[in-house]
Amino acid sequence: MMWGYDGFGFGGGGMGIGMLLFWGLIIFGVVMLARGFGGSSGSGASVAALRDRTPLDVLGERYARGEIGNAEFAQKRNDLGAKTS
C-alpha cells in the first residue's frame, strides 16, 4: 500500500500548495476590496480640486460650517477684496 497517495498524484505537497494559493487569493481579494472602499488617496483629482479653490471659497466653507460668524465673514470677505452681492 502506498502511503500519502490519494489517487490524483499530488499527495501532501500538492495540497499544501493548493491551500497557499487558496488563502493567498482570499487575502488578495480582501485587500483589493479594502482599497476600493477606502477611497482614492493617490489620485491626482483631489489635489487638483484643492488647488482650484480660491481663498473666498475656503472662507465661504468656514462660514457654512459655523467656524466664523457673520461679522467676521463680512470683514474677511472685504479684506479679500470680493464684491458684495
RORO-345198 format. One record per residue: x, y, z of N, C-alpha, C, CB in turn; residue in one letter. Coordinates in nm, 3 decimals, decimal comma. Glycine has a CB too. Layout:
! residues N
((X Y Z) (X Y Z) (X Y Z) (X Y Z) a),
...
This chain:
! residues 85
((0,083 -0,117 0,000) (0,000 0,000 0,000) (0,088 0,124 0,000) (-0,095 -0,001 0,121) m),
((0,045 0,228 -0,076) (0,125 0,350 -0,088) (0,067 0,457 0,004) (0,128 0,399 -0,235) m),
((0,146 0,496 0,100) (0,101 0,597 0,195) (0,111 0,736 0,131) (0,184 0,591 0,326) w),
((0,008 0,820 0,150) (0,011 0,957 0,101) (-0,036 0,971 -0,043) (0,148 1,012 0,112) g),
((-0,074 0,862 -0,105) (-0,121 0,868 -0,243) (-0,272 0,872 -0,242) (-0,069 0,748 -0,326) y),
((-0,331 0,982 -0,296) (-0,475 0,996 -0,290) (-0,544 0,966 -0,422) (-0,510 1,134 -0,246) d),
((-0,470 0,918 -0,518) (-0,530 0,883 -0,645) (-0,519 0,990 -0,751) (-0,671 0,850 -0,625) g),
((-0,476 1,110 -0,713) (-0,463 1,218 -0,810) (-0,317 1,250 -0,840) (-0,533 1,342 -0,760) f),
((-0,227 1,190 -0,771) (-0,085 1,209 -0,798) (-0,023 1,329 -0,729) (-0,065 1,222 -0,943) g),
((-0,098 1,399 -0,644) (-0,043 1,517 -0,579) (0,016 1,485 -0,443) (-0,149 1,622 -0,564) f),
((-0,048 1,403 -0,366) (0,000 1,372 -0,233) (-0,013 1,493 -0,142) (0,145 1,325 -0,238) g),
((0,069 1,497 -0,038) (0,063 1,605 0,060) (0,115 1,737 0,008) (0,139 1,567 0,182) g),
((0,215 1,734 -0,078) (0,275 1,858 -0,129) (0,180 1,939 -0,214) (0,399 1,826 -0,209) g),
((0,102 1,872 -0,297) (0,006 1,941 -0,382) (-0,104 2,008 -0,302) (-0,055 1,845 -0,481) g),
((-0,145 1,944 -0,195) (-0,248 2,004 -0,111) (-0,195 2,128 -0,039) (-0,299 1,903 -0,010) m),
((-0,071 2,124 0,001) (-0,011 2,240 0,067) (-0,004 2,359 -0,026) (0,128 2,207 0,119) g),
((0,037 2,336 -0,149) (0,045 2,445 -0,247) (-0,096 2,497 -0,278) (0,114 2,396 -0,377) i),
((-0,192 2,406 -0,287) (-0,330 2,447 -0,313) (-0,384 2,533 -0,202) (-0,418 2,326 -0,330) g),
((-0,354 2,497 -0,077) (-0,400 2,578 0,036) (-0,335 2,715 0,035) (-0,372 2,506 0,168) m),
((-0,207 2,722 0,003) (-0,139 2,852 -0,006) (-0,202 2,940 -0,113) (0,011 2,833 -0,035) l),
((-0,230 2,881 -0,228) (-0,295 2,958 -0,334) (-0,434 3,003 -0,293) (-0,303 2,874 -0,463) l),
((-0,509 2,916 -0,228) (-0,644 2,949 -0,183) (-0,642 3,067 -0,086) (-0,709 2,827 -0,116) f),
((-0,561 3,058 0,017) (-0,557 3,167 0,116) (-0,494 3,293 0,058) (-0,479 3,122 0,240) w),
((-0,400 3,277 -0,033) (-0,342 3,394 -0,099) (-0,446 3,471 -0,179) (-0,227 3,352 -0,191) g),
((-0,533 3,397 -0,249) (-0,640 3,462 -0,325) (-0,742 3,528 -0,233) (-0,709 3,362 -0,417) l),
((-0,773 3,465 -0,122) (-0,867 3,524 -0,026) (-0,811 3,654 0,029) (-0,896 3,425 0,090) i),
((-0,685 3,653 0,072) (-0,622 3,774 0,127) (-0,612 3,883 0,021) (-0,481 3,742 0,183) i),
((-0,577 3,846 -0,101) (-0,569 3,942 -0,211) (-0,704 4,007 -0,234) (-0,519 3,872 -0,339) f),
((-0,811 3,929 -0,233) (-0,945 3,982 -0,253) (-0,986 4,079 -0,143) (-1,044 3,870 -0,260) g),
((-0,953 4,046 -0,019) (-0,987 4,134 0,093) (-0,910 4,266 0,081) (-0,955 4,065 0,228) v),
((-0,784 4,259 0,045) (-0,703 4,381 0,031) (-0,758 4,468 -0,083) (-0,555 4,346 0,004) v),
((-0,795 4,407 -0,194) (-0,849 4,484 -0,307) (-0,983 4,549 -0,270) (-0,866 4,393 -0,430) m),
((-1,067 4,478 -0,195) (-1,193 4,537 -0,150) (-1,169 4,654 -0,056) (-1,280 4,431 -0,082) l),
((-1,074 4,638 0,035) (-1,043 4,746 0,130) (-0,990 4,869 0,057) (-0,941 4,699 0,235) a),
((-0,907 4,848 -0,042) (-0,855 4,961 -0,119) (-0,965 5,029 -0,199) (-0,744 4,916 -0,213) r),
((-1,056 4,951 -0,253) (-1,164 5,008 -0,333) (-1,260 5,090 -0,250) (-1,239 4,899 -0,403) g),
((-1,290 5,044 -0,129) (-1,384 5,116 -0,044) (-1,316 5,227 0,034) (-1,452 5,020 0,052) f),
((-1,184 5,228 0,041) (-1,113 5,328 0,120) (-1,100 5,461 0,051) (-0,979 5,278 0,154) g),
((-1,136 5,472 -0,074) (-1,121 5,597 -0,145) (-0,992 5,598 -0,225) (-1,125 5,714 -0,049) g),
((-0,973 5,700 -0,303) (-0,855 5,709 -0,388) (-0,764 5,818 -0,335) (-0,893 5,736 -0,535) s),
((-0,683 5,785 -0,237) (-0,595 5,884 -0,177) (-0,478 5,919 -0,269) (-0,542 5,833 -0,043) s),
((-0,445 5,832 -0,363) (-0,333 5,857 -0,450) (-0,370 5,922 -0,581) (-0,264 5,731 -0,478) g),
((-0,495 5,955 -0,603) (-0,536 6,011 -0,731) (-0,502 6,159 -0,737) (-0,686 5,989 -0,756) s),
((-0,480 6,209 -0,855) (-0,448 6,349 -0,874) (-0,570 6,438 -0,876) (-0,372 6,367 -0,999) g),
((-0,689 6,381 -0,885) (-0,811 6,462 -0,895) (-0,835 6,541 -0,767) (-0,932 6,372 -0,924) a),
((-0,812 6,481 -0,651) (-0,836 6,553 -0,526) (-0,735 6,665 -0,507) (-0,831 6,455 -0,408) s),
((-0,613 6,646 -0,552) (-0,512 6,751 -0,541) (-0,548 6,868 -0,632) (-0,372 6,696 -0,577) v),
((-0,597 6,838 -0,751) (-0,636 6,944 -0,844) (-0,756 7,021 -0,790) (-0,668 6,885 -0,983) a),
((-0,849 6,952 -0,727) (-0,966 7,020 -0,672) (-0,926 7,113 -0,559) (-1,069 6,918 -0,622) a),
((-0,831 7,072 -0,478) (-0,783 7,160 -0,371) (-0,709 7,280 -0,428) (-0,692 7,083 -0,274) l),
((-0,638 7,261 -0,535) (-0,561 7,368 -0,596) (-0,652 7,472 -0,661) (-0,464 7,312 -0,699) r),
((-0,769 7,432 -0,709) (-0,859 7,523 -0,779) (-0,946 7,606 -0,686) (-0,947 7,445 -0,872) d),
((-0,944 7,577 -0,557) (-1,025 7,654 -0,462) (-0,960 7,790 -0,437) (-1,042 7,578 -0,330) r),
((-1,044 7,891 -0,433) (-0,995 8,027 -0,406) (-1,004 8,054 -0,256) (-1,076 8,133 -0,487) t),
((-0,936 8,156 -0,207) (-0,949 8,192 -0,066) (-1,093 8,226 -0,027) (-0,859 8,310 -0,033) p),
((-1,168 8,283 -0,120) (-1,308 8,314 -0,092) (-1,390 8,185 -0,077) (-1,367 8,402 -0,204) l),
((-1,355 8,081 -0,154) (-1,423 7,951 -0,138) (-1,399 7,894 0,001) (-1,374 7,851 -0,246) d),
((-1,274 7,900 0,045) (-1,239 7,849 0,178) (-1,312 7,928 0,286) (-1,086 7,855 0,200) v),
((-1,318 8,060 0,269) (-1,388 8,145 0,365) (-1,536 8,109 0,370) (-1,371 8,294 0,327) l),
((-1,598 8,088 0,255) (-1,738 8,050 0,250) (-1,764 7,915 0,316) (-1,786 8,046 0,106) g),
((-1,671 7,821 0,300) (-1,685 7,691 0,363) (-1,675 7,703 0,516) (-1,577 7,594 0,311) e),
((-1,584 7,786 0,563) (-1,570 7,806 0,708) (-1,697 7,869 0,765) (-1,448 7,895 0,739) r),
((-1,755 7,963 0,690) (-1,879 8,027 0,735) (-1,994 7,926 0,737) (-1,914 8,147 0,645) y),
((-2,000 7,842 0,635) (-2,106 7,742 0,627) (-2,096 7,639 0,738) (-2,102 7,672 0,491) a),
((-1,974 7,605 0,779) (-1,955 7,509 0,889) (-1,978 7,573 1,026) (-1,815 7,451 0,883) r),
((-1,987 7,706 1,031) (-2,011 7,773 1,157) (-1,882 7,805 1,233) (-2,100 7,689 1,243) g),
((-1,769 7,794 1,166) (-1,642 7,825 1,233) (-1,626 7,974 1,258) (-1,525 7,773 1,149) e),
((-1,683 8,055 1,170) (-1,676 8,200 1,186) (-1,817 8,257 1,177) (-1,583 8,265 1,077) i),
((-1,836 8,372 1,238) (-1,967 8,435 1,240) (-1,987 8,527 1,119) (-1,986 8,514 1,368) g),
((-2,105 8,589 1,115) (-2,142 8,675 1,003) (-2,050 8,797 0,994) (-2,287 8,720 1,016) n),
((-2,023 8,862 1,108) (-1,939 8,982 1,107) (-1,797 8,949 1,061) (-1,937 9,046 1,247) a),
((-1,742 8,840 1,113) (-1,606 8,802 1,074) (-1,601 8,763 0,926) (-1,555 8,686 1,161) e),
((-1,705 8,695 0,878) (-1,711 8,658 0,736) (-1,712 8,782 0,648) (-1,836 8,573 0,708) f),
((-1,795 8,881 0,685) (-1,804 9,005 0,606) (-1,672 9,080 0,607) (-1,917 9,095 0,659) a),
((-1,607 9,087 0,724) (-1,479 9,157 0,733) (-1,372 9,089 0,648) (-1,432 9,165 0,880) q),
((-1,363 8,959 0,658) (-1,262 8,887 0,582) (-1,291 8,891 0,431) (-1,254 8,741 0,629) k),
((-1,418 8,888 0,395) (-1,455 8,899 0,254) (-1,412 9,035 0,201) (-1,606 8,878 0,235) r),
((-1,433 9,141 0,280) (-1,389 9,275 0,238) (-1,235 9,280 0,231) (-1,442 9,384 0,337) n),
((-1,168 9,215 0,324) (-1,021 9,212 0,321) (-0,970 9,143 0,194) (-0,967 9,141 0,445) d),
((-1,042 9,042 0,148) (-1,002 8,972 0,027) (-1,034 9,052 -0,099) (-1,070 8,837 0,021) l),
((-1,113 9,158 -0,084) (-1,145 9,242 -0,198) (-1,259 9,188 -0,284) (-1,024 9,260 -0,283) g),
((-1,342 9,102 -0,225) (-1,454 9,046 -0,300) (-1,565 9,147 -0,312) (-1,506 8,918 -0,234) a),
((-1,638 9,137 -0,422) (-1,753 9,225 -0,442) (-1,869 9,173 -0,360) (-1,791 9,234 -0,593) k),
((-1,943 9,264 -0,298) (-2,061 9,224 -0,221) (-2,177 9,208 -0,317) (-2,095 9,328 -0,109) t),
((-2,251 9,098 -0,296) (-2,365 9,077 -0,386) (-2,495 9,105 -0,319) (-2,366 8,938 -0,439) s),
